[in-house]
C-alpha cells in the first residue's frame, strides 16, 4: 500500500476498526478521514490479497486454529 498520504499506522488502525464492526462513516469521523477514503483503503488492500495470503504449502500439513469459535447445539435459543 504505497503512496499513502496518511501514516501506515493510521491506515492499519482504521482497517482494524472496520474489521471489528465499526462502520465506514464512523471510522472516517474517528480517524479524521472521509468514509470514501476508508473504503478506498479497503479496496486497495483487497486488491493485494495474493501478496498477503500466500497459498498453503502442498507438501506439509496445515493446522488451523479457531479461537473463540464454538457451537451450542440445542441451547442456542432466545429466552422465553
C-alpha angles and dihedrals in degrees: 000000000000127000096039119156092206123068112266090239090061091048092049093048092047093050091046089052089052091052089052090058106270113144122243094247092047090049090050092052092045095050098034096247133113119263089241089058091053090049091047090053089052091050093049091050092047089054089058096051093118091059092048099042111043117191118267115262112262096212097055139061115254122210120199121198121203108199117202092004116133142143127223106201114201094359102071097094131124115261117262 
